[in-house]
């Protein structure tokens, strides 16, 4: 391996990374892939995994099946309470760098390295009777090919975390591709990132149900070019059935922008009668687990990641909210009125007895169960007052 490696610090972990990965707009695949812009993804995962360790109350194992240079896996070994870390990648250069990263952080004894295809490695640990507490799947593109093997390899009440970077597929530009990969059609709307997250959870729920397992989403976010989800996997046919009860469709009206959860893949807008555009089948249950998110606050402080407290607090505030959110800016553009302060709109919606909060999925969004005409009426009244 001839490429130059340089030292780079992320969190509390020192990493040797390919020099060009820090200067290229698109990080090169050779000698091994490392994306410095994924730091937020990895920071948040430290908070989630350590929270999960705290709730488990026992020693846990972690597996990164597509580890690259070991950025996430070595950080897990260095920064969390996880006892043993498995790092696997098909690229031998990546594993060589990952081993060096473990050594310079003095966590080599906690780590097990493998140079294999992800599917082969997952099958091999099952064959050995090993099941892992936390499995991370962070591919270049879609995690869809790895879902079933991952579901089969995770322990009862273990955690699976997924990253998807194929946002054009999940966010409505290629709905037929979404159907093939995630078993549901995507839809291009102002809340398309939430639809993408729900498609991810839906595909995971379908994969889990095949093996009499269910899912419980605990945290989700959308940042830059990727979507990220975390779910606990629960055992039993009843849990699988319970998860499938949370599968449905989202109907969106292209005329008045009303939206609703459907149990069938068709419907008419209750407001204007227009035939609804439909996304799904996908997950229509909760995408945050309130108690888990609350525990993440203390973990973020303990680990020194206070910069994520605002995001965590927002997730906590929206955890009990409905499916989808509105962008006040888009509603105001359609009504041709000036945009009021978002907090003022939230206050007025709550005064009418509806749920309303900001959302971490879009800093301009409001998650609410108020009908679209109610929100529009509030915006028109605020415009007249203003």
N, C-alpha and C positions, 0 to 999 in steps of 0.2 A: 504494500500500500504506500503510494508515493505522495498522496495529497497531504498538505500541511494542516496540522491540527493546532488550534489555539485554545487557550483557557477562557472560559465563559462562565459567569456565575448566575445561577437562577435559583431564587429562593435562598436556602441555606446550603446549596449544593454547588460544588465546583464541577464543571463539565469540560471535557476536551471535545471540541466540535470542529468539523471541517471549516477552514477559514472562509471559503467561498459561500458557505451557508449564511454567513453574517453580512455579506455584501451583495448577494444576488437578489433580484426581485423575486425570482422563483428559485427556491433552494434546490441545488442539484441532487440527483439521486446517487451519484458516485462521489467519493467512495462509499458514503452512507448518508441517508436522509436525516436532516435535522432542520426544523422550522422554528426559528427564534420567535416568530409571531404567535406561536402556540403557547406562549408563557402563561397567558390567562387561563387557558384550558387546563394546563398542568397545575397551576396554583390552586384553582378551584377544586381540582381532583384531590389535592392534598387535604383540603378542608373536609371534603365529603368522606374520603377514606378514613381519616382520623376520627370523624364523627361516628362512622360505622363501627370502627374498632371500639370506641368508648361504649356504644350501645350493646355490642356483642359481649363485652366483659371477659374476653378470652383472647389468646394468641391467634392471630389470623395469618393466612397465606395470600399472596397476591401474584397474579400472572398477567404479564403484558405479552400478548401473543404476536404483536408486530412492533417490537420494541425499538427498532432503529438503533441509535447510539446509546440507548438506555436512559434517556433524559427523564422519562416518567418513572421507570422502574427503580433507578438509582435514587431518585428523589424520595420515592416511597420508602426505600430502605433507610435513607438518611434522616428523613423528616417526620415519619409517622411511627406508630407503635406496631406496625406489621412485623411479624417475626421472621418470615421467609418470603423471598421474592424470586419468582421465576421470570426469566427474560428470554424470549425466543424471537429469532428473525431468520429469514431465509438467506440474508446477505451475510457472508462470513466476515466482511470488513466491518459491518455494523456490530457484530458480536465481539470482535476484537476490540473495538473502541469502547463498547459497553463494559467489557471486563476491566479495561484500564480506568474507566470512570468509577467503577466500584472500588478499585484499589486506591485511587487518590482520595476517596471519601471514607476510607476505612470501613467499608461495609461488604467486602468481598465474601466474608464468611456467611453472610445472610443471603447471598445470591446464588442461584443456579442458572447456568447459561445453556442455551440450546440453539443450534444452527439447523433449522428445519422449516418445512412448510407449516403454516399455522394449523391447517386441518390435520396434518400428520401428528403434530405435537399434541393437540387436544385429544386425538384418538389414543395416543400412546399413554398419556397419563390416566385415561379412563381404564385402559387395559391393565395398568398397574394397580388399579383400585384407588387411585388418588383423585380427590375432588377438591377444587380450589374455592376459597372463601370469596375472593374478589377477582373477577376477570375483566380486563380492559381490552377493548377492540377499537383501535384508532388507525384505520387504514387511509390510504390515499384514494379517496373516492367513497364507495359505498361499503358499509359493514354487512350488507345482506348475505353474501356467501358464507359468512362465519356464524350466523345466528344459531342454527340448529346444533352445530358442534359445541358452541359455547354454552348453550342452555344445558346440554347433556353433561358438561364437564364441571359446572358450578355446583357447590354444595347446597344442601337444603338451607333455605334462609340466607343464602349467599347473595352477592351483589354482582350485577353486570353493568358496565359502563360502556357506552357506544359514542363514537364520533362519526358524523357523516359530513363529507365535504362536497357531495354531489347536490348542492343546493339548487341548481337549475332544475333537477329532476324533482326534488322534494317540494320546491316552492312554485310549481305550476307551469314552468316553461315546457317540460316534457312529461305530461300526465300519463301517457301510455307506458313510458319507461318506468314511471313510479308504480304503475299497476303491475308490471312484470317483476320488479325488484322488491316491492314492499306490499304487494297484494291490494293496493288501494290507489285511486287516482288522486293526484295533487291538483291544486287550484290556485290560480294567480289572483290573490286578493291582497289588501293592505295588511292582513294578518297571516300571510302565507308561511312565515317562519313557524308560527304555531301549528299550522296544518302539517308542515314538514316534521315537526317534533311528534305530533300525534300519529303520523304515518310510521315513524320509527317505533314508537311504543306499540302500535298495532301489529307491525311485523314481528316484533319480539313476543307479543302475547300469542300470536298464532303459532310461532315456533315452540314456545313453552307448552302450549296446550297439547301439542302432538305427543308430548312426553308426560302428560298428566301433571303439569306444573302451571302456576299462575304468576303474574307479575304485580308488583306494587311500586309504581313510580315514586321517587322521593325528591328528585331535583332535576331541573332542566334549564338549559340556557341556549341562546343563539348569539354568537359573537362573530363579527366579520364574515368569513366565508364558510363557517361551519355551524352545525347543530350538535348539541351534546345532551345526552340523557343518562340517568342513573336509575336503576330499578332493582328491587329485592325480589329474588325468585323464591316462590313458596311452593311446597310440595303438595300433591294430591289432586285427584280428578275434580274435586269440588272447587279447589282454588283455580284450576284451569277453566271450569265452567263460569266461576265468578268473574274472571278476567274477560271471558268472551261476552259476558253481559255488558261490559263497558265498551264494546265495539259497536260503532254506528257510523253515521254520515253527518257531514256538515252541509247544510243547504244555504246558499248565498244568492241574494237577489241582485242582479246586475243593474236594476232600475233604481230601487230605493235603498239598496245596500243593507237591508234587513238580513239577519242570519239566524239560523236555528239548527238544533240537533235533530236529526231524523233517524228513524229505525229502518227506513227503506231508502233506496237510492233514487228517489224522486219525490217531488212535492211542489206545492205552489206557495208563493209568498203570502203570508197572512195579512200583509199590509196592502199590497197592490194587485195581488193575483197573478203576478208574473211567474212563469215556470222557473224553478230554482236551478242554478248551477250547483253541482254536487261534488264534494270531495269525499273520498273514502272507498271502501270501509277503512276506518281508522279508530284510534283510541279516543273516546269521548269522556273518560273519567278524569280524575284529578291528575295533574302533572307535577304537583308538589305535595309532599307529606308534611303537614304543618309542624308536628312535634320534631321531626327530623330537621327541618329547616331552622327551627328555634335553637336546637342543639348546635347547629353549625355556627351560630353567633359566638358562643363560648369557645368553640374550637378555633375559629378565625383569630380571636384575641390571643389564645394560647400559642398558636403557631406564628404569630406576628404578622398576620395578613389582615390588618384593620382596614386596608383600602377596599376590601370586599364586603364590609359590613353594610354599606348602603344597598348593594345588590341583594344581599341576604335578607335584609329587613324588608325590601320591596317584595321579594319572593314570599316572605311570611305574610305580608299584607294581602297578597292576591291569591294565596293558597286555596281559600274556600270559594274563589270566584268562578264564574261560568266559563263556558267555552268561548273563545275569541275575544278580541278587543277592537276598539275603534280608534282611528287617528283623528283627533280633533281638527288638525290642519286640513285634512281632506274634506271633512264635513263642512268646514267653513268655506273652503274653495267652492264647493257645490252650491252652498247657500249664498255665496258672494257677500260674506260679512267678515269683519276683522276677527282675528283669533284672540279669544280671551285667555287669561291665565288658566293653565290646566287644573291647578288646585281649586280654582273657583268653580270650574265645571264639575269636578268631583264633588265638591260641597253641595252644589245644587241638585245633583243626581241623588245623593244620599238623603237630602231633605225630602225627596219624593218617595223615600222608602226603598230604593234600589241599592244593590251592591255596587260599589265603585272603588277602584284603586288604580294606581299606576301599575305598569307591568315591566319586568326586566327584559321582556322580549322586544320591546321598542320603547325608547325613552320619550316618545311622543304619544304613546298609546294609553288608553283608558280601558281597563277591563270592567265591564258592567253587564248586568242583565236587563238594563233599561231598554225598552223598544227604541228603534232608531228615530221614530217621530218625537219621542219624549226628549231625546238628546238634541234633536234639531230645534225643538221649541225652546229649550233652555238656551241654546246658542243664539237664537233670534232675540230672545228677551235680554240677554246679556249685551248683545250688540246695540239694542235700543238704549239701554242704561248707559253703556259706554259712550 
